[in-house]
Amino acid sequence: MKRLFLSLWLISLLSLPALAGERGFPIPYKKSDKCPVCNMFVARYPDWVAGIVFKDRTYRVFDGPKDMFHYYFHMEEYDPGRKMEDIEEMIVKEYYNLKPIDARKAFYVVGSDVFGPMGRELVPFDSLDAAEEFMEDHRGKKILRFEEVTDELIQRLRKGQTMMPW
């Protein structure tokens, strides 16, 4: 009986909602942290969480890469006084293994049939092979590197439009 109780107790602990640092995310976000772009509670979407860490060790967390990029392109709107030079690191979660990866080194698939918490999303991968596999399986349109993601693309994705006219 004690074993059954202990097993049930452990299962209930493992099924709690997302907690700070879930799955080893390097930014210590809290259940109360909201995405500065859309105001959604980030901890509700642990598989999509993205973040920016500033040189002063403060951070912002987002419910997906799309909102992180929107913030990045419009930082003055959300954090007056902050500049891109203040950013120390940017982190997204790799789609397949959910491990945190450097957002600046990631491969992003756009135009797929996979949606994030806020609809159409940039789906991040740590390798070109993984991005190509996903693109084939999920009807993705294009693979982009960090520096190829534009504000125009992010605005189109935010409006629910799939693609740029490539």
C-alpha positions in Angstrom: 0.0 0.0 0.0 2.8 2.4 0.8 4.4 1.6 -2.6 1.2 2.4 -4.4 0.8 5.7 -2.5 4.4 6.6 -3.1 4.0 5.8 -6.8 0.8 7.9 -7.1 2.5 10.7 -5.3 5.5 10.7 -7.6 3.2 10.6 -10.7 1.3 13.6 -9.4 4.5 15.5 -8.9 5.6 14.7 -12.5 2.3 15.9 -13.9 2.4 19.3 -12.3 2.2 22.3 -14.7 5.4 23.7 -16.1 7.7 25.1 -13.4 10.6 27.4 -13.5 13.5 25.9 -15.5 11.4 23.0 -16.8 13.3 20.5 -18.9 16.5 22.3 -18.1 15.6 25.6 -19.7 18.5 27.9 -18.8 16.4 31.0 -18.0 14.7 30.6 -14.6 11.2 31.7 -15.6 8.3 31.5 -13.2 4.7 30.4 -13.5 3.8 34.1 -13.3 6.0 35.3 -16.2 4.1 36.6 -19.1 5.2 37.1 -22.7 5.8 40.8 -23.1 4.4 40.7 -26.6 1.1 38.9 -26.2 0.7 38.7 -22.4 0.3 34.9 -22.3 1.6 33.0 -19.4 4.8 31.4 -20.7 4.9 28.4 -18.4 1.7 27.1 -20.0 3.7 26.4 -23.2 7.0 24.9 -22.0 7.6 23.2 -25.3 7.7 26.5 -27.2 9.3 28.8 -24.6 12.0 31.1 -25.9 14.0 33.7 -24.1 16.4 36.6 -24.2 19.1 37.2 -21.5 20.6 40.6 -21.2 24.1 41.4 -20.1 22.8 42.6 -16.8 21.4 39.1 -16.3 17.8 40.2 -16.5 15.6 38.3 -19.0 12.5 38.2 -21.0 10.6 35.0 -21.9 8.2 34.4 -24.7 5.6 31.8 -25.6 7.4 31.1 -28.9 10.1 32.1 -31.3 7.8 34.3 -33.3 7.1 36.6 -30.3 10.7 36.6 -29.3 11.6 37.9 -32.8 8.9 40.5 -32.7 10.2 41.7 -29.4 13.8 41.7 -30.8 12.7 43.8 -33.8 10.7 46.2 -31.7 12.6 46.2 -28.4 12.2 49.9 -27.9 8.4 49.5 -27.8 8.6 46.8 -25.1 11.7 47.9 -23.2 12.6 51.5 -23.8 16.3 52.1 -23.3 17.2 48.5 -24.2 19.3 48.0 -27.3 20.3 44.9 -29.3 23.8 45.3 -28.0 22.5 44.6 -24.5 21.6 41.1 -25.4 23.9 38.4 -24.1 22.0 35.3 -25.4 18.9 34.2 -27.1 17.4 30.8 -26.6 14.7 28.7 -28.3 13.7 25.0 -27.8 14.6 22.5 -30.5 11.3 21.1 -31.8 12.1 17.4 -31.7 14.1 17.0 -28.5 12.9 20.1 -26.7 16.4 21.0 -25.6 17.4 24.7 -25.3 19.5 25.9 -28.2 21.2 29.1 -29.3 18.6 31.0 -31.2 21.3 32.6 -33.3 22.5 29.2 -34.5 19.2 27.6 -35.1 17.5 26.6 -38.3 13.9 27.8 -38.6 11.2 26.2 -40.7 8.4 28.5 -41.8 5.1 27.7 -43.5 4.6 24.3 -41.9 1.3 22.6 -40.7 2.6 22.8 -37.1 1.2 25.7 -35.0 2.6 27.2 -31.8 0.6 28.8 -29.0 -0.1 31.9 -31.1 -0.7 30.2 -34.4 1.8 30.2 -37.3 5.3 29.8 -35.9 8.9 29.6 -36.7 9.9 26.0 -35.8 13.5 25.8 -34.5 16.0 23.0 -35.0 19.6 22.5 -34.1 20.6 20.9 -37.4 19.9 21.4 -41.0 19.1 17.6 -41.3 16.4 17.9 -38.6 14.9 21.0 -40.3 14.9 19.3 -43.7 13.2 16.1 -42.2 10.6 18.3 -40.5 10.0 20.4 -43.6 9.3 17.2 -45.6 7.0 15.7 -43.0 5.1 18.9 -42.2 4.9 20.7 -45.6 7.3 23.5 -44.6 8.0 26.1 -47.1 11.5 27.3 -46.3 14.4 26.9 -43.9 15.9 30.2 -42.5 18.8 31.1 -40.4 18.6 33.7 -37.7 19.9 36.5 -39.8 17.4 35.7 -42.6 14.3 36.2 -40.3 12.9 39.6 -41.1 10.4 41.9 -39.3 8.3 41.6 -42.4 8.1 37.8 -42.1 7.3 38.1 -38.4 4.5 40.6 -39.1 3.0 38.2 -41.8 3.2 35.3 -39.4 1.5 37.3 -36.6 -1.4 38.0 -39.1 -1.7 34.3 -39.8 -0.2 34.5 -43.2 2.0 31.6 -44.1 4.7 32.8 -46.3 6.7 35.5 -48.0 6.5 35.5 -51.8 9.8 33.7 -52.3 
